[in-house]
């Protein structure tokens, strides 16, 4: 619960907090960040001073797009 409160009060989230915000493992995000990742993470990261961060609004947009289908069915 403490992690959830911390994650919702920031605009930029480091990998562990972004993972907690999405309910996934930090390893899932890290595996998708490399330039040769087999399955790239769908949310673009912001790199700031050597840190990898995610905009909370980008994570929200990603979640909103989940389950939406373009094939009319």
VMD Tcl script that builds the backbone (N, CA, C; Angstrom):
set m [mol new atoms 219]
animate dup $m
set s [atomselect $m all]
$s set {name element resname resid chain x y z} {
  {N N UNK 1 A 0.829 -1.195 0.000}
  {CA C UNK 1 A 0.000 0.000 0.000}
  {C C UNK 1 A 0.869 1.253 0.000}
  {N N UNK 2 A 1.933 1.242 0.748}
  {CA C UNK 2 A 2.835 2.384 0.781}
  {C C UNK 2 A 3.384 2.662 -0.616}
  {N N UNK 3 A 3.722 1.598 -1.369}
  {CA C UNK 3 A 4.230 1.739 -2.725}
  {C C UNK 3 A 3.191 2.394 -3.628}
  {N N UNK 4 A 1.909 2.025 -3.478}
  {CA C UNK 4 A 0.852 2.600 -4.296}
  {C C UNK 4 A 0.714 4.093 -4.043}
  {N N UNK 5 A 0.763 4.507 -2.803}
  {CA C UNK 5 A 0.642 5.928 -2.457}
  {C C UNK 5 A 1.814 6.703 -3.032}
  {N N UNK 6 A 2.998 6.152 -2.897}
  {CA C UNK 6 A 4.196 6.801 -3.412}
  {C C UNK 6 A 4.126 6.929 -4.930}
  {N N UNK 7 A 3.665 5.881 -5.612}
  {CA C UNK 7 A 3.620 5.877 -7.066}
  {C C UNK 7 A 2.611 6.877 -7.611}
  {N N UNK 8 A 1.509 7.089 -6.947}
  {CA C UNK 8 A 0.481 7.967 -7.486}
  {C C UNK 8 A 0.753 9.444 -7.227}
  {N N UNK 9 A 1.743 9.782 -6.429}
  {CA C UNK 9 A 2.001 11.175 -6.117}
  {C C UNK 9 A 3.092 11.797 -6.989}
  {N N UNK 10 A 3.687 11.032 -7.904}
  {CA C UNK 10 A 4.762 11.542 -8.747}
  {C C UNK 10 A 4.341 11.534 -10.206}
  {N N UNK 11 A 4.959 12.416 -10.995}
  {CA C UNK 11 A 4.721 12.431 -12.438}
  {C C UNK 11 A 5.659 11.488 -13.161}
  {N N UNK 12 A 6.898 11.378 -12.679}
  {CA C UNK 12 A 7.877 10.475 -13.276}
  {C C UNK 12 A 8.171 9.348 -12.305}
  {N N UNK 13 A 8.049 8.111 -12.782}
  {CA C UNK 13 A 8.219 6.953 -11.919}
  {C C UNK 13 A 9.419 6.128 -12.365}
  {N N UNK 14 A 10.287 5.742 -11.421}
  {CA C UNK 14 A 11.364 4.815 -11.764}
  {C C UNK 14 A 10.774 3.422 -12.033}
  {N N UNK 15 A 11.574 2.537 -12.575}
  {CA C UNK 15 A 11.090 1.218 -12.969}
  {C C UNK 15 A 10.336 0.483 -11.858}
  {N N UNK 16 A 10.872 0.389 -10.634}
  {CA C UNK 16 A 10.128 -0.361 -9.599}
  {C C UNK 16 A 8.748 0.227 -9.307}
  {N N UNK 17 A 8.641 1.543 -9.300}
  {CA C UNK 17 A 7.350 2.178 -9.015}
  {C C UNK 17 A 6.409 2.076 -10.208}
  {N N UNK 18 A 6.943 2.170 -11.421}
  {CA C UNK 18 A 6.109 2.001 -12.613}
  {C C UNK 18 A 5.558 0.577 -12.654}
  {N N UNK 19 A 6.389 -0.385 -12.302}
  {CA C UNK 19 A 5.946 -1.782 -12.277}
  {C C UNK 19 A 4.847 -1.976 -11.239}
  {N N UNK 20 A 5.024 -1.408 -10.061}
  {CA C UNK 20 A 4.003 -1.517 -9.020}
  {C C UNK 20 A 2.713 -0.829 -9.466}
  {N N UNK 21 A 2.838 0.290 -10.133}
  {CA C UNK 21 A 1.688 1.038 -10.631}
  {C C UNK 21 A 0.889 0.210 -11.630}
  {N N UNK 22 A 1.610 -0.562 -12.477}
  {CA C UNK 22 A 0.955 -1.396 -13.490}
  {C C UNK 22 A 0.596 -2.781 -12.975}
  {N N UNK 23 A 1.173 -3.160 -11.843}
  {CA C UNK 23 A 0.910 -4.480 -11.294}
  {C C UNK 23 A 1.691 -5.580 -11.994}
  {N N UNK 24 A 2.886 -5.240 -12.472}
  {CA C UNK 24 A 3.745 -6.215 -13.137}
  {C C UNK 24 A 5.108 -6.227 -12.463}
  {N N UNK 25 A 5.944 -7.149 -12.861}
  {CA C UNK 25 A 7.287 -7.263 -12.299}
  {C C UNK 25 A 8.218 -6.217 -12.915}
  {N N UNK 26 A 9.115 -5.636 -12.120}
  {CA C UNK 26 A 10.109 -4.722 -12.686}
  {C C UNK 26 A 10.957 -5.398 -13.771}
  {N N UNK 27 A 11.169 -6.690 -13.628}
  {CA C UNK 27 A 11.953 -7.434 -14.619}
  {C C UNK 27 A 11.267 -7.427 -15.984}
  {N N UNK 28 A 9.953 -7.450 -16.002}
  {CA C UNK 28 A 9.204 -7.397 -17.258}
  {C C UNK 28 A 9.513 -6.101 -18.004}
  {N N UNK 29 A 9.577 -5.002 -17.277}
  {CA C UNK 29 A 9.897 -3.711 -17.895}
  {C C UNK 29 A 11.346 -3.702 -18.349}
  {N N UNK 30 A 12.253 -4.111 -17.476}
  {CA C UNK 30 A 13.682 -4.092 -17.818}
  {C C UNK 30 A 13.988 -4.938 -19.045}
  {N N UNK 31 A 13.335 -6.102 -19.148}
  {CA C UNK 31 A 13.566 -6.981 -20.294}
  {C C UNK 31 A 13.150 -6.334 -21.610}
  {N N UNK 32 A 12.219 -5.411 -21.560}
  {CA C UNK 32 A 11.741 -4.766 -22.779}
  {C C UNK 32 A 12.415 -3.468 -23.118}
  {N N UNK 33 A 13.395 -3.050 -22.341}
  {CA C UNK 33 A 14.025 -1.752 -22.568}
  {C C UNK 33 A 15.269 -1.800 -23.447}
  {N N UNK 34 A 15.892 -2.921 -23.566}
  {CA C UNK 34 A 17.124 -3.013 -24.344}
  {C C UNK 34 A 16.887 -2.791 -25.827}
  {N N UNK 35 A 17.932 -2.361 -26.535}
  {CA C UNK 35 A 17.779 -2.087 -27.970}
  {C C UNK 35 A 17.465 -3.333 -28.788}
  {N N UNK 36 A 17.825 -4.506 -28.284}
  {CA C UNK 36 A 17.554 -5.751 -28.999}
  {C C UNK 36 A 16.494 -6.599 -28.302}
  {N N UNK 37 A 15.632 -5.966 -27.544}
  {CA C UNK 37 A 14.589 -6.695 -26.811}
  {C C UNK 37 A 13.673 -7.420 -27.787}
  {N N UNK 38 A 13.411 -8.691 -27.505}
  {CA C UNK 38 A 12.524 -9.483 -28.363}
  {C C UNK 38 A 11.114 -8.908 -28.355}
  {N N UNK 39 A 10.681 -8.421 -27.200}
  {CA C UNK 39 A 9.353 -7.823 -27.064}
  {C C UNK 39 A 9.524 -6.474 -26.367}
  {N N UNK 40 A 9.703 -5.388 -27.130}
  {CA C UNK 40 A 9.931 -4.072 -26.521}
  {C C UNK 40 A 8.778 -3.639 -25.618}
  {N N UNK 41 A 9.117 -2.973 -24.528}
  {CA C UNK 41 A 8.084 -2.459 -23.631}
  {C C UNK 41 A 7.328 -1.358 -24.365}
  {N N UNK 42 A 5.992 -1.378 -24.360}
  {CA C UNK 42 A 5.202 -0.469 -25.195}
  {C C UNK 42 A 5.151 0.988 -24.739}
  {N N UNK 43 A 5.698 1.300 -23.584}
  {CA C UNK 43 A 5.683 2.681 -23.093}
  {C C UNK 43 A 7.101 3.236 -23.192}
  {N N UNK 44 A 7.243 4.376 -23.843}
  {CA C UNK 44 A 8.555 4.983 -24.030}
  {C C UNK 44 A 9.078 5.530 -22.701}
  {N N UNK 45 A 10.323 5.207 -22.415}
  {CA C UNK 45 A 10.958 5.669 -21.182}
  {C C UNK 45 A 11.587 7.042 -21.389}
  {N N UNK 46 A 11.720 7.773 -20.288}
  {CA C UNK 46 A 12.422 9.047 -20.261}
  {C C UNK 46 A 13.732 8.788 -19.533}
  {N N UNK 47 A 14.831 9.168 -20.138}
  {CA C UNK 47 A 16.129 8.966 -19.488}
  {C C UNK 47 A 16.609 10.321 -18.978}
  {N N UNK 48 A 16.838 10.374 -17.685}
  {CA C UNK 48 A 17.184 11.626 -17.026}
  {C C UNK 48 A 18.353 11.382 -16.085}
  {N N UNK 49 A 19.507 11.899 -16.439}
  {CA C UNK 49 A 20.682 11.740 -15.590}
  {C C UNK 49 A 21.056 10.290 -15.339}
  {N N UNK 50 A 20.904 9.445 -16.346}
  {CA C UNK 50 A 21.233 8.037 -16.187}
  {C C UNK 50 A 20.115 7.191 -15.600}
  {N N UNK 51 A 19.037 7.819 -15.206}
  {CA C UNK 51 A 17.892 7.091 -14.639}
  {C C UNK 51 A 16.870 6.845 -15.726}
  {N N UNK 52 A 16.197 5.714 -15.628}
  {CA C UNK 52 A 15.116 5.371 -16.550}
  {C C UNK 52 A 13.809 5.615 -15.814}
  {N N UNK 53 A 13.009 6.522 -16.357}
  {CA C UNK 53 A 11.756 6.914 -15.719}
  {C C UNK 53 A 10.610 6.808 -16.722}
  {N N UNK 54 A 9.407 6.714 -16.193}
  {CA C UNK 54 A 8.214 6.661 -17.027}
  {C C UNK 54 A 7.243 7.732 -16.566}
  {N N UNK 55 A 6.641 8.425 -17.531}
  {CA C UNK 55 A 5.599 9.404 -17.200}
  {C C UNK 55 A 4.341 8.644 -16.780}
  {N N UNK 56 A 3.775 9.046 -15.685}
  {CA C UNK 56 A 2.566 8.382 -15.194}
  {C C UNK 56 A 1.440 8.490 -16.213}
  {N N UNK 57 A 1.332 9.633 -16.886}
  {CA C UNK 57 A 0.261 9.803 -17.878}
  {C C UNK 57 A 0.456 8.844 -19.058}
  {N N UNK 58 A 1.712 8.537 -19.428}
  {CA C UNK 58 A 1.964 7.561 -20.491}
  {C C UNK 58 A 1.545 6.159 -20.047}
  {N N UNK 59 A 1.805 5.838 -18.789}
  {CA C UNK 59 A 1.389 4.536 -18.257}
  {C C UNK 59 A -0.133 4.436 -18.232}
  {N N UNK 60 A -0.793 5.523 -17.857}
  {CA C UNK 60 A -2.262 5.540 -17.840}
  {C C UNK 60 A -2.827 5.343 -19.250}
  {N N UNK 61 A -2.220 6.000 -20.234}
  {CA C UNK 61 A -2.677 5.855 -21.617}
  {C C UNK 61 A -2.482 4.422 -22.101}
  {N N UNK 62 A -1.382 3.816 -21.722}
  {CA C UNK 62 A -1.116 2.426 -22.097}
  {C C UNK 62 A -2.204 1.510 -21.521}
  {N N UNK 63 A -2.529 1.699 -20.256}
  {CA C UNK 63 A -3.559 0.871 -19.619}
  {C C UNK 63 A -4.911 1.108 -20.287}
  {N N UNK 64 A -5.202 2.345 -20.631}
  {CA C UNK 64 A -6.471 2.656 -21.300}
  {C C UNK 64 A -6.577 1.972 -22.661}
  {N N UNK 65 A -5.447 1.797 -23.348}
  {CA C UNK 65 A -5.450 1.151 -24.669}
  {C C UNK 65 A -5.548 -0.367 -24.580}
  {N N UNK 66 A -5.256 -0.953 -23.446}
  {CA C UNK 66 A -5.308 -2.409 -23.316}
  {C C UNK 66 A -6.723 -2.902 -23.551}
  {N N UNK 67 A -6.841 -3.925 -24.318}
  {CA C UNK 67 A -8.148 -4.509 -24.573}
  {C C UNK 67 A -8.945 -3.831 -25.663}
  {N N UNK 68 A -8.486 -2.688 -26.153}
  {CA C UNK 68 A -9.170 -2.005 -27.232}
  {C C UNK 68 A -8.757 -2.660 -28.544}
  {N N UNK 69 A -9.736 -3.034 -29.347}
  {CA C UNK 69 A -9.440 -3.716 -30.610}
  {C C UNK 69 A -9.840 -2.833 -31.789}
  {N N UNK 70 A -9.011 -2.842 -32.809}
  {CA C UNK 70 A -9.289 -2.059 -34.002}
  {C C UNK 70 A -9.983 -2.868 -35.095}
  {N N UNK 71 A -10.171 -4.177 -34.899}
  {CA C UNK 71 A -10.684 -5.036 -35.963}
  {C C UNK 71 A -12.200 -5.262 -35.880}
  {N N UNK 72 A -12.907 -4.365 -35.218}
  {CA C UNK 72 A -14.376 -4.421 -35.119}
  {C C UNK 72 A -14.892 -5.745 -34.566}
  {N N UNK 73 A -14.187 -6.308 -33.626}
  {CA C UNK 73 A -14.714 -7.551 -33.116}
  {C C UNK 73 A -13.944 -8.053 -32.000}
}
mol reanalyze $m
mol bondsrecalc $m
mol representation Tube
mol addrep $m
